[in-house]
C-alpha cells in the first residue's frame, strides 16, 4: 500500500470540523445499515443463479471500496459498474487489465481476469468493450465407481460491447450488450445425462447524473447512478434440464467527491444491489408451494416478481438487498488510498467483509491493488487480492508530443 506524503497537511485537514462531520455521517450510515439488515429469521434461503462470476468486482479500485462503483468517477473499468459513466470520462481512449486469484483458501487454481477498453467518438459519445474470463482450475471427472475418466478445466467468459452518450451537461445514458459462455463439463456425461456449454445473451441499461456544486465551502461533485445489468435469457447445461437464471441485477448508488484543496480530494460512495431473480419458495413434502411464488417463470415476469415473491414476506425481501460503502482519498491525483465495507444478510449468503487498497498514477498508467478482509473467520474469501493496470492513450500522446 502506498503511503501519503505531507502528514502535516493531512493532520490539519482532519482537524477541520466540517470534514469530521462528513466522516461521522459515513460511519453512522454504516452502523444503521448493519442493524437494519439483520433479520428476525435464521432460515437460509439464498438466491441461486448460474455464471455467478458476473457479480464479482473485476477491478481493484471498486474492489477496495466495498464493491461500490455505480456512481463513482468514470474510469476504464466502468463497463462492469455503469457503462454510462464512459460519457463523462476525460480521456480519448484507454485500456485496462485486472487479475485476481479467487477463493485461494479453498482451491489453489481459480482465477479471474478482466480486460476493458474504451474509445471516444466525439465530445458526447463513447464506445467501449470488455472481456471477463473465469477459470475454475483442474477438475477431475470420475465414473460411478470413482475411477478417473478425465481432467478438465471449466471456463466461463463474457464479452461486452457498450455505447454511452451525454444528454445535456449533467446526465448520461448507456447500453451494453453481452455474450455469455459457460463450459463447466466439456461435454462430459453424468448419470446418463448429456451436457453442453451454456450460452446466454444479455443487456445492461444504465444512467448517471453528475453535477458540480459546493459543500462545506468546498468544490464538490454529487452523482447518482443506476445500472440494470445482465437482463437476458436463461442458461441451460443440458437439453433435459430446465434452464436457470443468470444474475440479473439492479444496482443503485450515489457518490460525493469533495475537493479539499489543490492537492487533496476525498470521495464517499454507497451502492445498493438486488438480484432480479425469483426467490426459492417453500414447499410441502409433496412439492407444492406453500409460501412464495413459482420460480419457473419467464424473464420479464421474474424481474417484477423478484420484488414481492420472498416466502418470508417484506422482511425477507429487504434482506435480499446488499449494501456497499466505500471511500477514496487522492493526493495530488497521483496517490490513492481506499477502504470500504460490503454487507449481505446471513440468510442470503452472509458475505460481510471490509476492503482496503491503494493506487498509484503516472502520466501513462495507473496501478491499483485491493485486499479483502471478511468479518467471519475462516471465510473462503479471506486474503483475496486484486491487481489492476490501466493505460490512458491520450496521456501517452501528450508524452510523445
N, C-alpha and C positions, 0 to 999 in steps of 0.2 A: 504494500500500500504506500502510495506517495504521501509525504507529509507536507503540510502547507507552511510556506515561509512567512516571515514577518509576524511572529507570535504576538508582538506588542500591539500591532494593528488589530488583530482578531480579538484580543482581550478588551480593547477599548470598545469594539463593536458589540461584544457580548454584554457589556455593562449597559448599553443603550436599552432603556426600559421598553421601548416600543418593540424592539426585536425580541426581547424576553417574552412580551405578551404574545407574539406570533408563535414562539416555541411552546408556550403553555397551552395555547389553543390546540396545537397539533397533538400534544400529549393527552389533552382532555378528550379529543375525538377518538384517539386510540383506546383510551380506557372505556369510554361509553360503548364503543363498537364491540369490545371483547365481552362486556357484561351483557349487552342486548343480544348477542349471538348465541348465548347459552340457552339451550332448550330444556324443557321440563321432562322430556322423554329421552331415555338412553338407547332406544331401539335403533339399530343400524339400518339405514335404507339409502345407500349411496346410489347415485345415478350412474349407469354403465353405458359407455359408448365404445365404438371401435376407433382406431387411429388416435389414441389419446395424446400422442406426441404433439398434435396440433395445438394443444392448450399450454404447452410448456414454453416459458420465456426463452427465446433463442439467443438473445444478446446479453452482454454483461451490464450495460447501462441500466436497462429496466430490471434485469435480474438482481441488481444491487439495491433497487428501490422497492423491494417487496413485490415485484412483478407488476408495477404500475407504469403505464405508458400511453394511455389513450389521449391524454390532454397535455403531455409534456412537450417541450420544444421539439421540432422535427429533426430527425437525423436519418442516416442511411438505413436504419432498421425499422423505419416507420411502417413498412408493409405489414408486419405482424400485428402491430398495435392499432394503427389507424391510417389507412392509405391516404386519406385526405390531408394528412399533415405534410405530405410532399409538396403541396401547392405553396406552403409558407417557407420552404427550405431556401436558404440563401444561395447555395452553390448552383453551378450549372450542371453538375453531374458527379457521380461518385460510386464507389463500390466498397462493400464490406464483407468480411467473413468472420464467423464466430464458431467456436468449438467448445463442447462440454462433455467430459466423461460423466455418464449418468448412472445413478444407483450403484456406485462402486462398492458400497458396503455390502451389497448382495451379490452382484455379478461383476467380474472384472473387465468385461469387454463390451459393454453397452456404450454407444457414442451417439451424440447429436451434433450435426454440422449444419450451418446456415450460411447461405450466400445471397447477398442482396445488392441491388444497384438501381440507380435512377438516372434520368436524363431530362433536362428542362427543354421544353419545346419553345416556349416564349415566356413572357412575364407572368402569364396566368396558368399555363398548362405544363404538367409534368407527367411523364410515363415512368413506370418502374416495373421491376421483375425480381423474383426471388426463387430460391430452391432450398427447401427444408428437407434434410436427409437424416434418417434414423436407422442405425444398425443395432440389432439385438444380440450380436455375438454368435458364437458357435452353439448350436442346439442339436443334441443327439436325438435321432428318431429310432425307436425300437419297435419290435413286433410284440404280440400279446404275451410272449414268454420272456421279454426283456432283452432279447438279442439285438445288438446294434445293427441297424439297417443302413443308415447314412448319417452324415453330419451336414447340417445346412445352416446358413447364416440368413435369418429373416431380415428383410429390409423393407422400409417404408419411406416414401418421399412425397412431397407436394411441390408442384410448380405453379407459380403465381404470375399474373400479369395485371397491372393496375393503371388506372388513369385518374389523375387528380386535377381539379380546376378551382381557381378562385372565383367566387361570386361576390363582388364588392371588395371592400378593403379588409373586412373582418371575418368573413365566412368562406370556408372551402368545403367542397364535397368530393367524394372519391368512390370509385367502384373497382373491385378486383375480381378476377376470375381464377379459379383454382382447379387443377387436375390432381387427384389424389390416387396413389397406387400403394397397395399393401400386399406384400408377398410373405406370408408367415410360414408356409408349409412347403413351398417349392413343388406343389402338385402331389405331395405325399398323401396316400390314402390311409385313413384311420377307421378301424371298425367297419370296413366295407363302404365307407363314405368317401367319395371323391372330393378333393378340394381344389380350389383355384385361387389365383390372386384376386384381391378385392379392388374394385375401381369405383371412383365416385367423382362427380363434378359439383363444384360449389362456387358460391359468390359471396363477396363482402360488400356491404353498403355502409358508408361512414361519413361523418361530418365533423368539422372543427370550427369553433368560434374563438378568435383571439382578439383582444383589444388592449391597447396601451392605455394606462391610467396612472393615477397617483395613489400611493398607500403609505401612510405614516410619513408624509412629506418626501417620499422617495418614488422614483420612477418604477413602475410595475407593469407586468403583463398578466392579465387574467384570461384563462382559457377554459372552454368546456368542450368535451369531445364525446362522440359515441361511435360504436362500431358493432354492427350486426354481422358476425362472421360465420363462415362455414355453413351457410344456408344452402343445402344441397341434397342430393339423392342419398338414399340408404346404401349400405355396402354389404355384400354377401361373399362368403368364402366357399360356399357350396350351393349347388343348384337345389339340393334337398332341404336346405335350411332357410328360415325366414331371415331376410336382411336386417341389419342393425343400423341404428342411427349413428351418424358421425357427430362430433361435438359442436353442434350449432350453439352459438354463444352470443349473449348480449353483454357488451362492455360499455359502461358509462363512467365518466370521470371529470375531474376538474383539477386545475393547477394554478398556483400563484407564484410568479417569479418576481423577486424584489431585487432591484439594483441598489446596493448599499452605497457604493461609490465607484470610482473608475476601476477599481481592482477586484471588488468583492460582489458576488451575486449568489443568491440562495433561492431555491425552488422548493415548495411544498406541494405535494400532489396526492390524490387518492383516487382509486378505481373501485368500481363495484361490478361484479360479474355474476351472471346467471346462465346456466345451461338451458337452452330452449329445446329440451328433450323430455319426453314423458318420465314421470317418477314411477318406479315399480309399485304396483298396487299390493294390497293384502289379499291373500287367497285363503279359502277354506280347504279342508282336506280333499275335496273333490275338484279343486282348481277353479272354483267360482269366485269372482271378485266380490269381496265383502267391504272393501274400503278403497277409495281411489278410482281411477279411470282405466279403461282398456288402453294399454300402451301400443297395441298393434293398429296404428292409425297412419294416415298419410302425413307427409312432411308439413304442409300448411296447417293441418289440424293440430299436429304435435306442437308447433310453435306457440299457438294460442293456448292450447290445453296445458302447457307446461307451467302456466301461472296459477292454475287452480286444481291440479289433479293430485296433489300430495295426499296420501291416505290420512295423514295427521292433521289435515286442515291448514289454517293460516300459519300456525306456529311452525309447522314443518316447511311450508313454503318459504318463510323468512330464513330458515336455516339453510336453504339452498343458495343463498347469496354469499359469495366470498368477497372479502374486503382486502384491498391492498393500500398501504400507506407508505409514502416514501419522501425522502428529502435529498436534495443535491446542492452541494456548495462548490462554486467555481472561484478560483483565484486567478485574476488576470486572463481569463479564458484559456488557461494553459494547464492548471492542475484542478482536479475534481475529487471530492470525497462524497460518498453516497451511503445511505443506510435506509432501511425500511422494515416493514412487518407485513406478513401475509396471514390471514385468518380464514379458516374453514371450519364449519361445525364438526363436532365429534361424530355426529351421526351421518355425515355426508363425505367423510374421507379423512377428517382430523389432520389436515395439513396446517400446521401452525409453525411458522419459522420467522426468525429475524434474518436480515440480509445486510451485507456491507460490501463496499467496493471502492475502487478508485479509477481515475482516468488521467491520461497524460496526452496533451495535444501539441503537435508541432504544426508547421505550415502545411505539410503534405498529408500527414497521417495522424490518427488517433488510436491509442492503445487503451483498452479497458479490461478490468478484471473484477469478478464478483465472487462472493463466498456466502454460502447458505448455512445457517445455524438453527436446526429445529428446536422447538421448545420441548418436545417429547424425547426422552432418552432412547438410544438405540434405534433411531428412526432411519429408514433406508435412504433418506435424502441428506443425511448428515455429511458434512465436509464436501458438499457439491461445489465445484469450481467452474466458472465460465471464463473464456478468453475471447476477446474481440479485437479485430484490427480493421480499420477503415481508411480509405483514401478519398480525398476530395480533388477532382480533376482541375477545378478552377484554381485551387491553391498551387497545384503543380505548374500550371501555365504561368502563374504570376512569378514563380521562382525562375522559370526558364526565361521569362521576359526580362 
